[in-house]
């Protein structure tokens, strides 16, 4: 499990119960360098360096065993990179609001929108809490805030700002996975929020040429934290993907 930029592994923990249901996953939640409790890299600290670090980290965990990847936002882009580096071992990918194009100007994005706003709640938050919550949240209600404050906010507050600054200067992979030619046939599910103004919901369709067995689910009334704002829908997609993964694994073993 690979988190996105500015947060840590805790953003993906709410999906753990569903992943446990199938009984086929040995789950590893990775904090990338500079996030959570992981020390930042001492080198240039850009996306290429983090990808190299992640490759070594995965090798130390799984060895030669088959595995699947689950990633959120930047973690979704890193999953695509790892799928190419471990093409023979990867059995599937589940991508949540993934980065497809690293450069923001290349992304197809909707306008920022809010479906529900509880003004009384927002008034009760500190300035920092309110800004962090409303920056990405389409549903701005107390239950949504409680979810955000438990799983997202701690990672935001613990991120190493120097590491993030270094990452921002080298935020690229060459070539981007979406631009490569080799096809990978394992099951891939992508879930996106229709109101995601950070990574958008249209670009992941470009991944179909690389992953012929890709299923794209665009979810209404959800933004970049789609798995938090529309948990039940994402959980259904995750269960369906796990079922596909089990079949794919039995056919290729």
C-alpha positions as CSV (number, residue, x, y, z in Angstrom):
1,X,0.0,0.0,0.0
2,X,1.5,3.2,-1.2
3,X,0.2,6.6,-0.1
4,X,0.3,10.0,-1.8
5,X,2.2,13.2,-1.5
6,X,1.9,15.1,1.8
7,X,0.2,12.3,3.8
8,X,1.3,8.9,5.1
9,X,0.1,5.3,5.2
10,X,-2.7,6.0,7.6
11,X,-4.8,7.4,4.7
12,X,-5.2,3.9,3.4
13,X,-5.9,2.1,6.7
14,X,-9.7,2.4,6.5
15,X,-9.6,-0.2,3.7
16,X,-7.8,-2.8,5.8
17,X,-10.9,-4.6,6.9
18,X,-12.0,-5.2,3.4
19,X,-8.6,-6.4,2.3
20,X,-8.6,-8.8,5.2
21,X,-11.9,-10.4,4.2
22,X,-10.6,-12.3,1.2
23,X,-7.9,-14.0,3.2
24,X,-5.3,-13.7,0.4
25,X,-3.4,-10.6,1.4
26,X,-0.4,-10.1,3.6
27,X,-0.7,-6.4,4.0
28,X,2.2,-3.9,4.1
29,X,1.6,-0.2,4.6
30,X,4.6,1.8,3.5
31,X,5.5,5.3,4.7
32,X,7.5,6.9,1.9
33,X,10.7,8.8,2.8
34,X,9.9,12.1,4.5
35,X,6.4,11.1,5.4
36,X,4.9,9.5,8.6
37,X,7.8,8.3,10.7
38,X,10.1,7.6,7.8
39,X,13.3,9.7,7.5
40,X,13.7,11.7,4.3
41,X,16.2,10.7,1.7
42,X,19.6,12.3,1.9
43,X,20.0,12.5,-1.9
44,X,18.0,14.7,-4.3
45,X,14.8,13.3,-2.9
46,X,12.8,13.5,-6.1
47,X,10.3,11.1,-7.6
48,X,13.0,9.1,-9.4
49,X,14.9,8.7,-6.1
50,X,11.8,7.7,-4.2
51,X,10.9,5.2,-6.9
52,X,14.4,3.6,-6.5
53,X,14.0,3.5,-2.7
54,X,10.6,2.0,-3.1
55,X,11.8,-0.7,-5.4
56,X,14.4,-1.7,-2.8
57,X,11.9,-1.6,0.0
58,X,9.5,-3.9,-1.9
59,X,12.3,-6.3,-2.7
60,X,13.2,-6.5,1.0
61,X,9.5,-7.3,1.9
62,X,8.4,-9.7,-0.8
63,X,11.6,-11.2,-2.2
64,X,10.6,-13.2,-5.2
65,X,6.9,-13.7,-4.2
66,X,4.0,-12.5,-6.2
67,X,2.2,-9.4,-4.9
68,X,-0.4,-6.8,-5.7
69,X,-0.2,-3.0,-5.4
70,X,-2.6,-0.5,-4.0
71,X,-1.9,3.2,-4.3
72,X,-3.4,6.6,-3.7
73,X,-2.6,9.8,-5.7
74,X,1.2,10.0,-6.1
75,X,1.2,6.4,-4.7
76,X,-0.9,5.4,-7.7
77,X,1.8,6.7,-10.1
78,X,4.5,4.9,-8.0
79,X,2.4,1.7,-8.3
80,X,2.4,2.1,-12.1
81,X,6.2,2.4,-12.0
82,X,6.6,-0.6,-9.7
83,X,4.4,-2.7,-11.9
84,X,6.9,-2.1,-14.7
85,X,9.8,-2.9,-12.5
86,X,8.2,-6.0,-11.1
87,X,6.2,-7.0,-14.2
88,X,6.6,-10.8,-13.6
89,X,5.6,-10.6,-9.9
90,X,2.7,-8.1,-9.9
91,X,-0.7,-9.8,-9.9
92,X,-2.9,-6.6,-9.9
93,X,-3.3,-3.0,-9.0
94,X,-6.0,-1.0,-7.3
95,X,-5.5,2.8,-7.8
96,X,-7.3,5.5,-5.9
97,X,-7.4,8.9,-7.5
98,X,-4.0,8.1,-9.2
99,X,-1.6,10.6,-10.7
100,X,-1.3,9.8,-14.4
101,X,0.5,13.0,-15.5
102,X,3.0,14.3,-13.1
103,X,2.9,17.9,-14.3
104,X,-0.3,19.6,-13.1
105,X,-0.7,21.6,-16.4
106,X,-1.0,18.3,-18.3
107,X,-3.9,17.0,-16.3
108,X,-7.5,17.3,-17.3
109,X,-9.2,18.7,-14.2
110,X,-12.7,19.7,-13.2
111,X,-13.4,22.9,-11.3
112,X,-13.2,22.6,-7.5
113,X,-16.7,22.0,-6.1
114,X,-18.4,21.3,-2.8
115,X,-21.5,19.0,-2.6
116,X,-22.4,19.6,1.0
117,X,-21.0,22.2,3.4
118,X,-21.7,22.5,7.1
119,X,-20.8,26.1,7.9
120,X,-21.2,25.6,11.6
121,X,-18.7,22.8,11.5
122,X,-16.2,24.8,9.5
123,X,-16.5,27.7,11.9
124,X,-15.6,25.5,14.8
125,X,-12.3,24.3,13.3
126,X,-9.0,26.1,13.6
127,X,-7.8,28.1,10.6
128,X,-5.2,25.3,9.8
129,X,-7.7,22.5,10.2
130,X,-10.3,24.3,8.1
131,X,-7.8,25.0,5.3
132,X,-6.5,21.5,5.1
133,X,-10.0,20.0,5.2
134,X,-11.6,22.3,2.6
135,X,-8.6,22.1,0.3
136,X,-9.7,18.7,-1.0
137,X,-13.0,17.8,0.6
138,X,-16.2,17.7,-1.5
139,X,-18.3,16.7,1.4
140,X,-17.7,19.1,4.3
141,X,-19.8,17.6,7.1
142,X,-19.0,16.5,10.6
143,X,-18.8,12.8,9.7
144,X,-16.5,13.7,6.8
145,X,-14.4,15.8,9.1
146,X,-14.1,13.0,11.7
147,X,-13.0,10.7,9.0
148,X,-10.5,13.2,7.7
149,X,-9.1,14.1,11.1
150,X,-8.6,10.5,12.0
151,X,-7.0,9.1,8.8
152,X,-5.7,12.1,6.7
153,X,-4.8,15.0,9.0
154,X,-2.1,13.2,11.1
155,X,-0.2,12.5,7.9
156,X,-0.5,16.0,6.7
157,X,0.8,17.4,10.0
158,X,3.7,15.0,10.2
159,X,5.0,15.5,6.6
160,X,8.6,16.8,6.3
161,X,8.3,20.1,4.5
162,X,11.9,20.0,3.4
163,X,11.4,16.6,1.8
164,X,8.3,17.8,0.1
165,X,10.2,20.8,-1.3
166,X,12.9,18.6,-2.7
167,X,10.2,16.3,-4.2
168,X,8.5,19.2,-5.9
169,X,11.7,20.1,-7.7
170,X,12.0,16.6,-9.2
171,X,8.4,15.5,-9.6
172,X,8.7,13.4,-12.7
173,X,9.3,9.9,-14.1
174,X,10.9,9.5,-17.5
175,X,9.1,8.3,-19.4
176,X,5.8,8.4,-17.5
177,X,4.3,4.9,-17.2
178,X,1.2,6.0,-19.3
179,X,3.5,6.7,-22.2
180,X,5.2,3.3,-22.2
181,X,4.2,0.6,-24.7
182,X,4.4,-2.8,-23.0
183,X,1.0,-4.1,-21.9
184,X,0.4,-5.7,-18.5
185,X,-2.5,-8.1,-18.3
186,X,-3.3,-8.4,-14.6
187,X,-6.5,-6.9,-13.2
188,X,-6.5,-3.2,-12.6
189,X,-9.2,-1.1,-11.0
190,X,-9.1,2.6,-10.8
191,X,-11.5,4.6,-8.7
192,X,-11.8,8.4,-9.0
193,X,-14.0,11.2,-7.7
194,X,-15.9,13.1,-10.3
195,X,-15.1,16.3,-8.4
196,X,-11.4,15.6,-7.9
197,X,-9.7,18.8,-8.9
198,X,-6.2,17.5,-7.9
199,X,-5.7,14.5,-10.3
200,X,-9.0,14.5,-12.1
201,X,-11.1,11.6,-13.3
202,X,-10.5,11.6,-17.1
203,X,-6.8,11.0,-17.4
204,X,-6.9,7.4,-16.0
205,X,-8.8,6.3,-19.1
206,X,-5.4,6.8,-20.9
207,X,-4.1,3.8,-18.9
208,X,-6.3,1.4,-20.8
209,X,-3.8,0.9,-23.5
210,X,-1.2,-0.3,-21.0
211,X,-3.6,-2.3,-18.9
212,X,-6.2,-4.0,-21.1
213,X,-8.0,-5.5,-18.0
214,X,-8.6,-2.1,-16.5
215,X,-11.9,-1.2,-14.9
216,X,-12.4,2.6,-14.2
217,X,-15.1,3.7,-11.7
218,X,-15.9,7.4,-11.5
219,X,-17.8,8.2,-8.4
220,X,-20.2,11.1,-7.9
221,X,-20.1,13.5,-5.0
222,X,-16.4,12.7,-4.3
223,X,-13.1,14.5,-4.6
224,X,-9.5,13.5,-4.2
225,X,-10.2,11.5,-1.0
226,X,-12.8,9.4,-2.8
227,X,-12.2,6.4,-0.7
228,X,-13.0,8.4,2.4
229,X,-16.0,10.4,1.1
230,X,-17.6,7.4,-0.7
231,X,-16.2,4.5,1.3
232,X,-19.0,2.0,0.6
233,X,-18.7,2.3,-3.1
234,X,-14.9,2.0,-3.1
235,X,-15.2,-1.0,-0.8
236,X,-17.4,-2.7,-3.3
237,X,-14.9,-2.1,-6.0
238,X,-12.1,-3.3,-3.8
239,X,-14.0,-6.6,-3.1
240,X,-14.6,-7.1,-6.8
241,X,-11.0,-6.5,-7.6
242,X,-9.8,-8.9,-4.9
243,X,-12.1,-11.6,-6.5
244,X,-10.5,-10.9,-9.9
245,X,-7.1,-11.0,-8.3
246,X,-7.7,-14.5,-6.8
247,X,-8.8,-15.9,-10.1
248,X,-5.9,-14.3,-12.0
249,X,-3.4,-15.7,-9.4
250,X,-4.8,-19.2,-9.6
251,X,-4.6,-19.1,-13.4
252,X,-1.0,-17.9,-13.5
253,X,0.4,-20.0,-10.6
